[in-house]
Structures are given as structure tokens and as C-alpha cells.
Amino acid sequence: MKRLAPIQGRELIKILCNKFGFQAIRQKGSHVTITNGSIYVTVPLKEVRVGLLGVILRDCSIAREEFLKEV
């Protein structure tokens, strides 16, 4: 099984929006808030390290394996 690796925030937002049905609703400074209608998550535009990436995926209710298929 592949492991999570750090990813740029912009790339993470693209993946979440294009593959998992999220959409960006606002940006304040270097953070973008995305939603799928019921879940709201804030993603930094800088590099997202493995720990924060895991938290974001958990908040979005996305399994690691499912995310790694799309990367």
C-alpha cells in the first residue's frame, strides 16, 4: 500500500474538487474553504504535510486508500 506524502495545497484542492465533489466557496489570505454541501474544510495553500493531510481526509470522510487512487 502506498503511503501518504506531502502535497501542495492547490493540488489537494484540485483533487478534492474534481474527484470528490467539493467546491471552493471562499478564500481568506492563504487558506481556502471548500464544501460539499454538508462538510466544510479549510485547506492551506502552502505544503500540506502528512499529519494535516490525514486530518483533512478524515474531516472530508475520505479513506486514505480512496484518496491515493486519485493521486
C-alpha positions as a Python dict, from the first residue, in 0.01 Angstrom:
ca = {
    (1, 'M'): (0, 0, 0),
    (2, 'K'): (128, 345, -90),
    (3, 'R'): (179, 593, 189),
    (4, 'L'): (56, 948, 207),
    (5, 'A'): (313, 1206, 103),
    (6, 'P'): (317, 1584, 144),
    (7, 'I'): (118, 1765, -124),
    (8, 'Q'): (75, 2127, -225),
    (9, 'G'): (-249, 2282, -103),
    (10, 'R'): (-353, 2394, -451),
    (11, 'E'): (-311, 2039, -582),
    (12, 'L'): (-511, 1897, -288),
    (13, 'I'): (-794, 2143, -354),
    (14, 'K'): (-798, 2044, -723),
    (15, 'I'): (-822, 1674, -634),
    (16, 'L'): (-1096, 1727, -375),
    (17, 'C'): (-1299, 1948, -610),
    (18, 'N'): (-1260, 1743, -930),
    (19, 'K'): (-1276, 1390, -790),
    (20, 'F'): (-1475, 1411, -465),
    (21, 'G'): (-1742, 1672, -537),
    (22, 'F'): (-1616, 1959, -322),
    (23, 'Q'): (-1618, 2322, -434),
    (24, 'A'): (-1426, 2624, -314),
    (25, 'I'): (-1654, 2879, -152),
    (26, 'R'): (-1414, 3140, -18),
    (27, 'Q'): (-1052, 3232, 38),
    (28, 'K'): (-912, 3436, 322),
    (29, 'G'): (-541, 3501, 295),
    (30, 'S'): (-360, 3176, 227),
    (31, 'H'): (-649, 2945, 326),
    (32, 'V'): (-935, 2822, 109),
    (33, 'T'): (-1262, 2687, 250),
    (34, 'I'): (-1422, 2408, 49),
    (35, 'T'): (-1755, 2233, 93),
    (36, 'N'): (-1965, 1952, -48),
    (37, 'G'): (-2286, 2097, 92),
    (38, 'S'): (-2268, 1945, 440),
    (39, 'I'): (-1897, 1934, 524),
    (40, 'Y'): (-1680, 2247, 542),
    (41, 'V'): (-1300, 2212, 542),
    (42, 'T'): (-1028, 2478, 534),
    (43, 'V'): (-716, 2393, 333),
    (44, 'P'): (-393, 2600, 342),
    (45, 'L'): (-236, 2687, 7),
    (46, 'K'): (114, 2602, 134),
    (47, 'E'): (255, 2250, 153),
    (48, 'V'): (22, 2016, 342),
    (49, 'R'): (223, 1762, 537),
    (50, 'V'): (116, 1406, 610),
    (51, 'G'): (-38, 1471, 953),
    (52, 'L'): (-258, 1758, 836),
    (53, 'L'): (-344, 1570, 517),
    (54, 'G'): (-473, 1280, 727),
    (55, 'V'): (-685, 1518, 935),
    (56, 'I'): (-829, 1685, 623),
    (57, 'L'): (-915, 1347, 469),
    (58, 'R'): (-1080, 1233, 792),
    (59, 'D'): (-1282, 1555, 811),
    (60, 'C'): (-1390, 1503, 448),
    (61, 'S'): (-1484, 1139, 520),
    (62, 'I'): (-1244, 1013, 255),
    (63, 'A'): (-1049, 690, 312),
    (64, 'R'): (-672, 707, 258),
    (65, 'E'): (-685, 427, 1),
    (66, 'E'): (-959, 606, -193),
    (67, 'F'): (-755, 928, -195),
    (68, 'L'): (-436, 751, -303),
    (69, 'K'): (-617, 604, -606),
    (70, 'E'): (-686, 958, -727),
    (71, 'V'): (-336, 1099, -670),
}
